[in-house]
Amino acid sequence: MVRDSGESVGSLRPRSKKTLNDSAHELAALLFGPLARWLQRMNMSANAVTVFGFAFNVFGGIVLAFGKMQLAAVLITIGGLLDGIDGLLARLSGQASSYGAFLDSVLDRWSESVVFLGLLWWYLRADMPVEVILIYVSLASSLLVSYTRARAEGVGAQCKRGLFTRLERVVVLIAGLVLNQVPVVLWILAVFATWTALQRIYFTWKYIKVNHIK
């Protein structure tokens, strides 16, 4: 989860400026370093931690389908923390690999999808069509944020930045669940995730134009 972010054309190239995700990595290392080292001593693999994090998000989606917003917030928070610990464990134990990064990215997308599916089920049963549409837009745009990054990297652009990356989306969603303000949060996610996808499209276009890539 803690690995996406952005804001200008320069962000398509390596930058020294610290981002929110950089700060999150540092905080995770400080807070969860002892836990990661304990998991290392227990011979726990980073990929296993990734899968456990995904499982908590699945449970979060299931309880959302029954309208248990606060419980879902707890489960999704645990899933997010595990998603941060897996990378830390991989670096500490020398388990960092291309497949691990791939698995983490894929399960992040599935995690978002299953959480939104739970919300969708709840609002469909509640006959609230506006919220259903917002969930669809939020999910589609969230997936596009990741997809645009992947396609940008295909042409050599390091498109990791943007206004509303996965970290921001998860934090805002959890806040909405805790405060029981999910409709408000859905508006925020729908608008700003869409904006972030458009940002990355623009930044990548600019990168291609400046570098004369065909």
mmCIF file of the C-alpha atoms, coordinates in Angstrom:
data_MODEL
# 
_entry.id   MODEL 
# 
loop_
_atom_site.group_PDB 
_atom_site.id 
_atom_site.type_symbol 
_atom_site.label_atom_id 
_atom_site.label_alt_id 
_atom_site.label_comp_id 
_atom_site.label_asym_id 
_atom_site.label_entity_id 
_atom_site.label_seq_id 
_atom_site.pdbx_PDB_ins_code 
_atom_site.Cartn_x 
_atom_site.Cartn_y 
_atom_site.Cartn_z 
_atom_site.occupancy 
_atom_site.B_iso_or_equiv 
_atom_site.pdbx_formal_charge 
_atom_site.auth_seq_id 
_atom_site.auth_comp_id 
_atom_site.auth_asym_id 
_atom_site.auth_atom_id 
_atom_site.pdbx_PDB_model_num 
ATOM 1   C CA . MET A 1 1   ? 0.000   0.000   0.000   1.00 0.00 ? 1   MET A CA 1 
ATOM 2   C CA . VAL A 1 2   ? 2.670   2.499   0.989   1.00 0.00 ? 2   VAL A CA 1 
ATOM 3   C CA . ARG A 1 3   ? 4.252   2.914   -2.306  1.00 0.00 ? 3   ARG A CA 1 
ATOM 4   C CA . ASP A 1 4   ? 2.438   5.285   -4.667  1.00 0.00 ? 4   ASP A CA 1 
ATOM 5   C CA . SER A 1 5   ? 2.270   9.215   -4.794  1.00 0.00 ? 5   SER A CA 1 
ATOM 6   C CA . GLY A 1 6   ? 2.607   12.461  -7.045  1.00 0.00 ? 6   GLY A CA 1 
ATOM 7   C CA . GLU A 1 7   ? 2.268   15.971  -8.408  1.00 0.00 ? 7   GLU A CA 1 
ATOM 8   C CA . SER A 1 8   ? 4.177   17.308  -11.458 1.00 0.00 ? 8   SER A CA 1 
ATOM 9   C CA . VAL A 1 9   ? 5.920   16.327  -14.668 1.00 0.00 ? 9   VAL A CA 1 
ATOM 10  C CA . GLY A 1 10  ? 9.162   16.209  -12.718 1.00 0.00 ? 10  GLY A CA 1 
ATOM 11  C CA . SER A 1 11  ? 7.596   13.538  -10.589 1.00 0.00 ? 11  SER A CA 1 
ATOM 12  C CA . LEU A 1 12  ? 7.878   11.187  -13.535 1.00 0.00 ? 12  LEU A CA 1 
ATOM 13  C CA . ARG A 1 13  ? 11.593  11.087  -12.857 1.00 0.00 ? 13  ARG A CA 1 
ATOM 14  C CA . PRO A 1 14  ? 13.428  10.252  -9.612  1.00 0.00 ? 14  PRO A CA 1 
ATOM 15  C CA . ARG A 1 15  ? 13.192  13.100  -7.090  1.00 0.00 ? 15  ARG A CA 1 
ATOM 16  C CA . SER A 1 16  ? 14.869  13.803  -3.797  1.00 0.00 ? 16  SER A CA 1 
ATOM 17  C CA . LYS A 1 17  ? 11.864  15.632  -2.323  1.00 0.00 ? 17  LYS A CA 1 
ATOM 18  C CA . LYS A 1 18  ? 10.279  13.625  0.489   1.00 0.00 ? 18  LYS A CA 1 
ATOM 19  C CA . THR A 1 19  ? 6.714   12.500  -0.232  1.00 0.00 ? 19  THR A CA 1 
ATOM 20  C CA . LEU A 1 20  ? 3.907   11.333  2.033   1.00 0.00 ? 20  LEU A CA 1 
ATOM 21  C CA . ASN A 1 21  ? 4.774   7.750   1.162   1.00 0.00 ? 21  ASN A CA 1 
ATOM 22  C CA . ASP A 1 22  ? 8.431   8.335   2.039   1.00 0.00 ? 22  ASP A CA 1 
ATOM 23  C CA . SER A 1 23  ? 7.341   9.653   5.428   1.00 0.00 ? 23  SER A CA 1 
ATOM 24  C CA . ALA A 1 24  ? 5.001   6.665   5.835   1.00 0.00 ? 24  ALA A CA 1 
ATOM 25  C CA . HIS A 1 25  ? 7.874   4.272   5.097   1.00 0.00 ? 25  HIS A CA 1 
ATOM 26  C CA . GLU A 1 26  ? 10.030  5.985   7.724   1.00 0.00 ? 26  GLU A CA 1 
ATOM 27  C CA . LEU A 1 27  ? 7.220   5.932   10.289  1.00 0.00 ? 27  LEU A CA 1 
ATOM 28  C CA . ALA A 1 28  ? 6.489   2.269   9.555   1.00 0.00 ? 28  ALA A CA 1 
ATOM 29  C CA . ALA A 1 29  ? 10.169  1.411   10.010  1.00 0.00 ? 29  ALA A CA 1 
ATOM 30  C CA . LEU A 1 30  ? 10.203  3.233   13.340  1.00 0.00 ? 30  LEU A CA 1 
ATOM 31  C CA . LEU A 1 31  ? 6.960   1.802   14.718  1.00 0.00 ? 31  LEU A CA 1 
ATOM 32  C CA . PHE A 1 32  ? 6.963   -1.686  13.243  1.00 0.00 ? 32  PHE A CA 1 
ATOM 33  C CA . GLY A 1 33  ? 10.660  -2.431  12.936  1.00 0.00 ? 33  GLY A CA 1 
ATOM 34  C CA . PRO A 1 34  ? 10.641  -4.594  16.114  1.00 0.00 ? 34  PRO A CA 1 
ATOM 35  C CA . LEU A 1 35  ? 7.593   -6.528  14.869  1.00 0.00 ? 35  LEU A CA 1 
ATOM 36  C CA . ALA A 1 36  ? 9.223   -7.045  11.453  1.00 0.00 ? 36  ALA A CA 1 
ATOM 37  C CA . ARG A 1 37  ? 12.387  -8.325  13.118  1.00 0.00 ? 37  ARG A CA 1 
ATOM 38  C CA . TRP A 1 38  ? 10.330  -10.692 15.275  1.00 0.00 ? 38  TRP A CA 1 
ATOM 39  C CA . LEU A 1 39  ? 8.570   -12.005 12.170  1.00 0.00 ? 39  LEU A CA 1 
ATOM 40  C CA . GLN A 1 40  ? 11.971  -12.462 10.575  1.00 0.00 ? 40  GLN A CA 1 
ATOM 41  C CA . ARG A 1 41  ? 13.122  -14.568 13.537  1.00 0.00 ? 41  ARG A CA 1 
ATOM 42  C CA . MET A 1 42  ? 9.922   -16.608 13.182  1.00 0.00 ? 42  MET A CA 1 
ATOM 43  C CA . ASN A 1 43  ? 10.856  -17.256 9.526   1.00 0.00 ? 43  ASN A CA 1 
ATOM 44  C CA . MET A 1 44  ? 7.664   -15.571 8.321   1.00 0.00 ? 44  MET A CA 1 
ATOM 45  C CA . SER A 1 45  ? 7.879   -14.688 4.649   1.00 0.00 ? 45  SER A CA 1 
ATOM 46  C CA . ALA A 1 46  ? 7.009   -11.205 3.409   1.00 0.00 ? 46  ALA A CA 1 
ATOM 47  C CA . ASN A 1 47  ? 4.625   -12.735 0.862   1.00 0.00 ? 47  ASN A CA 1 
ATOM 48  C CA . ALA A 1 48  ? 2.740   -14.504 3.650   1.00 0.00 ? 48  ALA A CA 1 
ATOM 49  C CA . VAL A 1 49  ? 2.302   -11.175 5.457   1.00 0.00 ? 49  VAL A CA 1 
ATOM 50  C CA . THR A 1 50  ? 1.003   -9.687  2.199   1.00 0.00 ? 50  THR A CA 1 
ATOM 51  C CA . VAL A 1 51  ? -1.588  -12.460 1.941   1.00 0.00 ? 51  VAL A CA 1 
ATOM 52  C CA . PHE A 1 52  ? -2.643  -12.018 5.577   1.00 0.00 ? 52  PHE A CA 1 
ATOM 53  C CA . GLY A 1 53  ? -3.114  -8.292  4.948   1.00 0.00 ? 53  GLY A CA 1 
ATOM 54  C CA . PHE A 1 54  ? -5.294  -9.104  1.967   1.00 0.00 ? 54  PHE A CA 1 
ATOM 55  C CA . ALA A 1 55  ? -7.338  -11.531 4.097   1.00 0.00 ? 55  ALA A CA 1 
ATOM 56  C CA . PHE A 1 56  ? -8.122  -8.798  6.615   1.00 0.00 ? 56  PHE A CA 1 
ATOM 57  C CA . ASN A 1 57  ? -9.352  -6.569  3.773   1.00 0.00 ? 57  ASN A CA 1 
ATOM 58  C CA . VAL A 1 58  ? -11.555 -9.417  2.535   1.00 0.00 ? 58  VAL A CA 1 
ATOM 59  C CA . PHE A 1 59  ? -13.068 -9.761  6.015   1.00 0.00 ? 59  PHE A CA 1 
ATOM 60  C CA . GLY A 1 60  ? -13.494 -5.983  6.050   1.00 0.00 ? 60  GLY A CA 1 
ATOM 61  C CA . GLY A 1 61  ? -15.434 -6.151  2.788   1.00 0.00 ? 61  GLY A CA 1 
ATOM 62  C CA . ILE A 1 62  ? -17.632 -8.932  4.135   1.00 0.00 ? 62  ILE A CA 1 
ATOM 63  C CA . VAL A 1 63  ? -18.605 -7.035  7.283   1.00 0.00 ? 63  VAL A CA 1 
ATOM 64  C CA . LEU A 1 64  ? -19.216 -3.899  5.209   1.00 0.00 ? 64  LEU A CA 1 
ATOM 65  C CA . ALA A 1 65  ? -21.842 -5.855  3.285   1.00 0.00 ? 65  ALA A CA 1 
ATOM 66  C CA . PHE A 1 66  ? -23.704 -6.120  6.606   1.00 0.00 ? 66  PHE A CA 1 
ATOM 67  C CA . GLY A 1 67  ? -23.276 -2.443  7.471   1.00 0.00 ? 67  GLY A CA 1 
ATOM 68  C CA . LYS A 1 68  ? -20.684 -2.954  10.229  1.00 0.00 ? 68  LYS A CA 1 
ATOM 69  C CA . MET A 1 69  ? -18.730 0.189   9.388   1.00 0.00 ? 69  MET A CA 1 
ATOM 70  C CA . GLN A 1 70  ? -16.598 0.527   12.550  1.00 0.00 ? 70  GLN A CA 1 
ATOM 71  C CA . LEU A 1 71  ? -15.623 -3.149  12.603  1.00 0.00 ? 71  LEU A CA 1 
ATOM 72  C CA . ALA A 1 72  ? -14.709 -2.903  8.930   1.00 0.00 ? 72  ALA A CA 1 
ATOM 73  C CA . ALA A 1 73  ? -12.532 0.122   9.727   1.00 0.00 ? 73  ALA A CA 1 
ATOM 74  C CA . VAL A 1 74  ? -10.590 -1.954  12.275  1.00 0.00 ? 74  VAL A CA 1 
ATOM 75  C CA . LEU A 1 75  ? -10.104 -4.860  9.856   1.00 0.00 ? 75  LEU A CA 1 
ATOM 76  C CA . ILE A 1 76  ? -9.064  -2.612  6.973   1.00 0.00 ? 76  ILE A CA 1 
ATOM 77  C CA . THR A 1 77  ? -6.647  -0.757  9.245   1.00 0.00 ? 77  THR A CA 1 
ATOM 78  C CA . ILE A 1 78  ? -5.005  -4.039  10.278  1.00 0.00 ? 78  ILE A CA 1 
ATOM 79  C CA . GLY A 1 79  ? -4.829  -5.047  6.617   1.00 0.00 ? 79  GLY A CA 1 
ATOM 80  C CA . GLY A 1 80  ? -3.188  -1.733  5.765   1.00 0.00 ? 80  GLY A CA 1 
ATOM 81  C CA . LEU A 1 81  ? -0.640  -2.081  8.569   1.00 0.00 ? 81  LEU A CA 1 
ATOM 82  C CA . LEU A 1 82  ? 0.285   -5.573  7.397   1.00 0.00 ? 82  LEU A CA 1 
ATOM 83  C CA . ASP A 1 83  ? 0.607   -4.182  3.896   1.00 0.00 ? 83  ASP A CA 1 
ATOM 84  C CA . GLY A 1 84  ? 3.212   -1.776  5.252   1.00 0.00 ? 84  GLY A CA 1 
ATOM 85  C CA . ILE A 1 85  ? 5.023   -4.382  7.328   1.00 0.00 ? 85  ILE A CA 1 
ATOM 86  C CA . ASP A 1 86  ? 5.465   -6.797  4.417   1.00 0.00 ? 86  ASP A CA 1 
ATOM 87  C CA . GLY A 1 87  ? 7.759   -4.411  2.563   1.00 0.00 ? 87  GLY A CA 1 
ATOM 88  C CA . LEU A 1 88  ? 9.705   -3.667  5.719   1.00 0.00 ? 88  LEU A CA 1 
ATOM 89  C CA . LEU A 1 89  ? 10.102  -7.392  6.432   1.00 0.00 ? 89  LEU A CA 1 
ATOM 90  C CA . ALA A 1 90  ? 11.197  -8.030  2.852   1.00 0.00 ? 90  ALA A CA 1 
ATOM 91  C CA . ARG A 1 91  ? 13.929  -5.398  3.117   1.00 0.00 ? 91  ARG A CA 1 
ATOM 92  C CA . LEU A 1 92  ? 15.119  -6.545  6.550   1.00 0.00 ? 92  LEU A CA 1 
ATOM 93  C CA . SER A 1 93  ? 15.275  -10.205 5.593   1.00 0.00 ? 93  SER A CA 1 
ATOM 94  C CA . GLY A 1 94  ? 16.590  -9.767  2.067   1.00 0.00 ? 94  GLY A CA 1 
ATOM 95  C CA . GLN A 1 95  ? 13.361  -11.218 0.630   1.00 0.00 ? 95  GLN A CA 1 
ATOM 96  C CA . ALA A 1 96  ? 12.651  -8.262  -1.667  1.00 0.00 ? 96  ALA A CA 1 
ATOM 97  C CA . SER A 1 97  ? 11.848  -9.609  -5.128  1.00 0.00 ? 97  SER A CA 1 
ATOM 98  C CA . SER A 1 98  ? 10.073  -8.714  -8.331  1.00 0.00 ? 98  SER A CA 1 
ATOM 99  C CA . TYR A 1 99  ? 7.415   -11.325 -7.637  1.00 0.00 ? 99  TYR A CA 1 
ATOM 100 C CA . GLY A 1 100 ? 6.854   -9.971  -4.127  1.00 0.00 ? 100 GLY A CA 1 
ATOM 101 C CA . ALA A 1 101 ? 6.306   -6.474  -5.511  1.00 0.00 ? 101 ALA A CA 1 
ATOM 102 C CA . PHE A 1 102 ? 3.981   -7.906  -8.174  1.00 0.00 ? 102 PHE A CA 1 
ATOM 103 C CA . LEU A 1 103 ? 1.972   -9.909  -5.619  1.00 0.00 ? 103 LEU A CA 1 
ATOM 104 C CA . ASP A 1 104 ? 1.676   -6.905  -3.312  1.00 0.00 ? 104 ASP A CA 1 
ATOM 105 C CA . SER A 1 105 ? 0.433   -4.682  -6.143  1.00 0.00 ? 105 SER A CA 1 
ATOM 106 C CA . VAL A 1 106 ? -2.121  -7.226  -7.379  1.00 0.00 ? 106 VAL A CA 1 
ATOM 107 C CA . LEU A 1 107 ? -3.499  -7.917  -3.906  1.00 0.00 ? 107 LEU A CA 1 
ATOM 108 C CA . ASP A 1 108 ? -3.737  -4.164  -3.267  1.00 0.00 ? 108 ASP A CA 1 
ATOM 109 C CA . ARG A 1 109 ? -6.088  -3.922  -6.251  1.00 0.00 ? 109 ARG A CA 1 
ATOM 110 C CA . TRP A 1 110 ? -8.113  -6.905  -5.061  1.00 0.00 ? 110 TRP A CA 1 
ATOM 111 C CA . SER A 1 111 ? -8.253  -5.431  -1.561  1.00 0.00 ? 111 SER A CA 1 
ATOM 112 C CA . GLU A 1 112 ? -9.763  -2.195  -2.851  1.00 0.00 ? 112 GLU A CA 1 
ATOM 113 C CA . SER A 1 113 ? -12.174 -4.106  -5.044  1.00 0.00 ? 113 SER A CA 1 
ATOM 114 C CA . VAL A 1 114 ? -13.484 -6.361  -2.280  1.00 0.00 ? 114 VAL A CA 1 
ATOM 115 C CA . VAL A 1 115 ? -13.919 -3.428  0.122   1.00 0.00 ? 115 VAL A CA 1 
ATOM 116 C CA . PHE A 1 116 ? -15.911 -1.483  -2.460  1.00 0.00 ? 116 PHE A CA 1 
ATOM 117 C CA . LEU A 1 117 ? -17.892 -4.632  -3.268  1.00 0.00 ? 117 LEU A CA 1 
ATOM 118 C CA . GLY A 1 118 ? -18.936 -4.849  0.382   1.00 0.00 ? 118 GLY A CA 1 
ATOM 119 C CA . LEU A 1 119 ? -20.042 -1.228  0.350   1.00 0.00 ? 119 LEU A CA 1 
ATOM 120 C CA . LEU A 1 120 ? -21.834 -1.771  -2.942  1.00 0.00 ? 120 LEU A CA 1 
ATOM 121 C CA . TRP A 1 121 ? -23.805 -4.691  -1.518  1.00 0.00 ? 121 TRP A CA 1 
ATOM 122 C CA . TRP A 1 122 ? -24.818 -2.657  1.538   1.00 0.00 ? 122 TRP A CA 1 
ATOM 123 C CA . TYR A 1 123 ? -26.016 0.350   -0.460  1.00 0.00 ? 123 TYR A CA 1 
ATOM 124 C CA . LEU A 1 124 ? -27.794 -1.800  -3.033  1.00 0.00 ? 124 LEU A CA 1 
ATOM 125 C CA . ARG A 1 125 ? -29.789 -3.405  -0.235  1.00 0.00 ? 125 ARG A CA 1 
ATOM 126 C CA . ALA A 1 126 ? -30.456 0.034   1.228   1.00 0.00 ? 126 ALA A CA 1 
ATOM 127 C CA . ASP A 1 127 ? -31.727 1.210   -2.196  1.00 0.00 ? 127 ASP A CA 1 
ATOM 128 C CA . MET A 1 128 ? -29.379 4.211   -2.325  1.00 0.00 ? 128 MET A CA 1 
ATOM 129 C CA . PRO A 1 129 ? -28.558 4.625   -6.045  1.00 0.00 ? 129 PRO A CA 1 
ATOM 130 C CA . VAL A 1 130 ? -26.382 7.746   -5.711  1.00 0.00 ? 130 VAL A CA 1 
ATOM 131 C CA . GLU A 1 131 ? -24.008 5.944   -3.361  1.00 0.00 ? 131 GLU A CA 1 
ATOM 132 C CA . VAL A 1 132 ? -23.954 2.929   -5.694  1.00 0.00 ? 132 VAL A CA 1 
ATOM 133 C CA . ILE A 1 133 ? -22.845 5.140   -8.588  1.00 0.00 ? 133 ILE A CA 1 
ATOM 134 C CA . LEU A 1 134 ? -20.212 6.833   -6.415  1.00 0.00 ? 134 LEU A CA 1 
ATOM 135 C CA . ILE A 1 135 ? -18.825 3.436   -5.399  1.00 0.00 ? 135 ILE A CA 1 
ATOM 136 C CA . TYR A 1 136 ? -18.533 2.425   -9.050  1.00 0.00 ? 136 TYR A CA 1 
ATOM 137 C CA . VAL A 1 137 ? -16.763 5.666   -9.985  1.00 0.00 ? 137 VAL A CA 1 
ATOM 138 C CA . SER A 1 138 ? -14.474 5.466   -6.941  1.00 0.00 ? 138 SER A CA 1 
ATOM 139 C CA . LEU A 1 139 ? -13.438 1.895   -7.701  1.00 0.00 ? 139 LEU A CA 1 
ATOM 140 C CA . ALA A 1 140 ? -12.980 2.474   -11.429 1.00 0.00 ? 140 ALA A CA 1 
ATOM 141 C CA . SER A 1 141 ? -10.886 5.594   -10.856 1.00 0.00 ? 141 SER A CA 1 
ATOM 142 C CA . SER A 1 142 ? -8.844  3.947   -8.094  1.00 0.00 ? 142 SER A CA 1 
ATOM 143 C CA . LEU A 1 143 ? -7.950  1.092   -10.435 1.00 0.00 ? 143 LEU A CA 1 
ATOM 144 C CA . LEU A 1 144 ? -7.134  3.601   -13.187 1.00 0.00 ? 144 LEU A CA 1 
ATOM 145 C CA . VAL A 1 145 ? -4.697  5.382   -10.871 1.00 0.00 ? 145 VAL A CA 1 
ATOM 146 C CA . SER A 1 146 ? -2.704  2.160   -10.632 1.00 0.00 ? 146 SER A CA 1 
ATOM 147 C CA . TYR A 1 147 ? -3.165  1.226   -14.280 1.00 0.00 ? 147 TYR A CA 1 
ATOM 148 C CA . THR A 1 148 ? -1.909  4.592   -15.534 1.00 0.00 ? 148 THR A CA 1 
ATOM 149 C CA . ARG A 1 149 ? 1.209   4.151   -13.417 1.00 0.00 ? 149 ARG A CA 1 
ATOM 150 C CA . ALA A 1 150 ? 1.818   0.698   -14.867 1.00 0.00 ? 150 ALA A CA 1 
ATOM 151 C CA . ARG A 1 151 ? 1.374   1.915   -18.443 1.00 0.00 ? 151 ARG A CA 1 
ATOM 152 C CA . ALA A 1 152 ? 3.545   4.986   -17.796 1.00 0.00 ? 152 ALA A CA 1 
ATOM 153 C CA . GLU A 1 153 ? 6.342   2.741   -16.562 1.00 0.00 ? 153 GLU A CA 1 
ATOM 154 C CA . GLY A 1 154 ? 6.009   0.862   -19.846 1.00 0.00 ? 154 GLY A CA 1 
ATOM 155 C CA . VAL A 1 155 ? 7.354   3.946   -21.646 1.00 0.00 ? 155 VAL A CA 1 
ATOM 156 C CA . GLY A 1 156 ? 10.025  4.631   -19.039 1.00 0.00 ? 156 GLY A CA 1 
ATOM 157 C CA . ALA A 1 157 ? 8.177   7.188   -16.895 1.00 0.00 ? 157 ALA A CA 1 
ATOM 158 C CA . GLN A 1 158 ? 8.345   6.745   -13.110 1.00 0.00 ? 158 GLN A CA 1 
ATOM 159 C CA . CYS A 1 159 ? 4.762   7.896   -12.548 1.00 0.00 ? 159 CYS A CA 1 
ATOM 160 C CA . LYS A 1 160 ? 4.451   7.238   -8.810  1.00 0.00 ? 160 LYS A CA 1 
ATOM 161 C CA . ARG A 1 161 ? 2.948   10.534  -7.753  1.00 0.00 ? 161 ARG A CA 1 
ATOM 162 C CA . GLY A 1 162 ? -0.517  12.045  -7.758  1.00 0.00 ? 162 GLY A CA 1 
ATOM 163 C CA . LEU A 1 163 ? -2.981  13.806  -5.474  1.00 0.00 ? 163 LEU A CA 1 
ATOM 164 C CA . PHE A 1 164 ? -4.869  10.749  -4.191  1.00 0.00 ? 164 PHE A CA 1 
ATOM 165 C CA . THR A 1 165 ? -2.718  7.623   -4.202  1.00 0.00 ? 165 THR A CA 1 
ATOM 166 C CA . ARG A 1 166 ? -3.640  4.388   -2.425  1.00 0.00 ? 166 ARG A CA 1 
ATOM 167 C CA . LEU A 1 167 ? -2.353  5.602   0.936   1.00 0.00 ? 167 LEU A CA 1 
ATOM 168 C CA . GLU A 1 168 ? -4.569  8.688   0.884   1.00 0.00 ? 168 GLU A CA 1 
ATOM 169 C CA . ARG A 1 169 ? -7.563  6.694   -0.336  1.00 0.00 ? 169 ARG A CA 1 
ATOM 170 C CA . VAL A 1 170 ? -7.277  4.114   2.439   1.00 0.00 ? 170 VAL A CA 1 
ATOM 171 C CA . VAL A 1 171 ? -6.834  6.755   5.147   1.00 0.00 ? 171 VAL A CA 1 
ATOM 172 C CA . VAL A 1 172 ? -9.842  8.741   3.951   1.00 0.00 ? 172 VAL A CA 1 
ATOM 173 C CA . LEU A 1 173 ? -12.009 5.624   3.662   1.00 0.00 ? 173 LEU A CA 1 
ATOM 174 C CA . ILE A 1 174 ? -11.121 4.453   7.165   1.00 0.00 ? 174 ILE A CA 1 
ATOM 175 C CA . ALA A 1 175 ? -11.897 7.924   8.542   1.00 0.00 ? 175 ALA A CA 1 
ATOM 176 C CA . GLY A 1 176 ? -15.277 7.853   6.811   1.00 0.00 ? 176 GLY A CA 1 
ATOM 177 C CA . LEU A 1 177 ? -16.096 4.440   8.244   1.00 0.00 ? 177 LEU A CA 1 
ATOM 178 C CA . VAL A 1 178 ? -15.080 5.447   11.785  1.00 0.00 ? 178 VAL A CA 1 
ATOM 179 C CA . LEU A 1 179 ? -17.037 8.716   11.647  1.00 0.00 ? 179 LEU A CA 1 
ATOM 180 C CA . ASN A 1 180 ? -19.992 7.089   9.863   1.00 0.00 ? 180 ASN A CA 1 
ATOM 181 C CA . GLN A 1 181 ? -19.657 9.556   6.992   1.00 0.00 ? 181 GLN A CA 1 
ATOM 182 C CA . VAL A 1 182 ? -19.331 7.082   4.133   1.00 0.00 ? 182 VAL A CA 1 
ATOM 183 C CA . PRO A 1 183 ? -21.454 9.027   1.571   1.00 0.00 ? 183 PRO A CA 1 
ATOM 184 C CA . VAL A 1 184 ? -19.249 12.104  2.059   1.00 0.00 ? 184 VAL A CA 1 
ATOM 185 C CA . VAL A 1 185 ? -16.110 10.008  1.699   1.00 0.00 ? 185 VAL A CA 1 
ATOM 186 C CA . LEU A 1 186 ? -17.462 8.390   -1.463  1.00 0.00 ? 186 LEU A CA 1 
ATOM 187 C CA . TRP A 1 187 ? -17.828 11.822  -3.039  1.00 0.00 ? 187 TRP A CA 1 
ATOM 188 C CA . ILE A 1 188 ? -14.252 12.665  -2.034  1.00 0.00 ? 188 ILE A CA 1 
ATOM 189 C CA . LEU A 1 189 ? -12.904 9.382   -3.407  1.00 0.00 ? 189 LEU A CA 1 
ATOM 190 C CA . ALA A 1 190 ? -14.871 9.608   -6.656  1.00 0.00 ? 190 ALA A CA 1 
ATOM 191 C CA . VAL A 1 191 ? -13.694 13.149  -7.388  1.00 0.00 ? 191 VAL A CA 1 
ATOM 192 C CA . PHE A 1 192 ? -10.087 12.969  -6.264  1.00 0.00 ? 192 PHE A CA 1 
ATOM 193 C CA . ALA A 1 193 ? -9.287  9.470   -7.494  1.00 0.00 ? 193 ALA A CA 1 
ATOM 194 C CA . THR A 1 194 ? -10.583 10.531  -10.912 1.00 0.00 ? 194 THR A CA 1 
ATOM 195 C CA . TRP A 1 195 ? -8.480  13.680  -10.715 1.00 0.00 ? 195 TRP A CA 1 
ATOM 196 C CA . THR A 1 196 ? -5.383  11.647  -9.825  1.00 0.00 ? 196 THR A CA 1 
ATOM 197 C CA . ALA A 1 197 ? -5.878  9.332   -12.805 1.00 0.00 ? 197 ALA A CA 1 
ATOM 198 C CA . LEU A 1 198 ? -6.209  12.387  -15.063 1.00 0.00 ? 198 LEU A CA 1 
ATOM 199 C CA . GLN A 1 199 ? -3.069  13.885  -13.501 1.00 0.00 ? 199 GLN A CA 1 
ATOM 200 C CA . ARG A 1 200 ? -1.085  10.786  -14.354 1.00 0.00 ? 200 ARG A CA 1 
ATOM 201 C CA . ILE A 1 201 ? -2.420  10.741  -17.908 1.00 0.00 ? 201 ILE A CA 1 
ATOM 202 C CA . TYR A 1 202 ? -1.291  14.353  -18.326 1.00 0.00 ? 202 TYR A CA 1 
ATOM 203 C CA . PHE A 1 203 ? 2.100   13.829  -16.700 1.00 0.00 ? 203 PHE A CA 1 
ATOM 204 C CA . THR A 1 204 ? 2.781   10.797  -18.878 1.00 0.00 ? 204 THR A CA 1 
ATOM 205 C CA . TRP A 1 205 ? 1.730   12.663  -22.029 1.00 0.00 ? 205 TRP A CA 1 
ATOM 206 C CA . LYS A 1 206 ? 4.071   15.489  -21.072 1.00 0.00 ? 206 LYS A CA 1 
ATOM 207 C CA . TYR A 1 207 ? 6.902   13.054  -20.385 1.00 0.00 ? 207 TYR A CA 1 
ATOM 208 C CA . ILE A 1 208 ? 6.431   11.407  -23.792 1.00 0.00 ? 208 ILE A CA 1 
ATOM 209 C CA . LYS A 1 209 ? 6.304   14.781  -25.516 1.00 0.00 ? 209 LYS A CA 1 
ATOM 210 C CA . VAL A 1 210 ? 9.389   16.191  -23.780 1.00 0.00 ? 210 VAL A CA 1 
ATOM 211 C CA . ASN A 1 211 ? 11.412  13.037  -24.442 1.00 0.00 ? 211 ASN A CA 1 
ATOM 212 C CA . HIS A 1 212 ? 10.142  12.668  -28.039 1.00 0.00 ? 212 HIS A CA 1 
ATOM 213 C CA . ILE A 1 213 ? 8.966   9.123   -27.439 1.00 0.00 ? 213 ILE A CA 1 
ATOM 214 C CA . LYS A 1 214 ? 6.885   7.542   -30.222 1.00 0.00 ? 214 LYS A CA 1 
# 
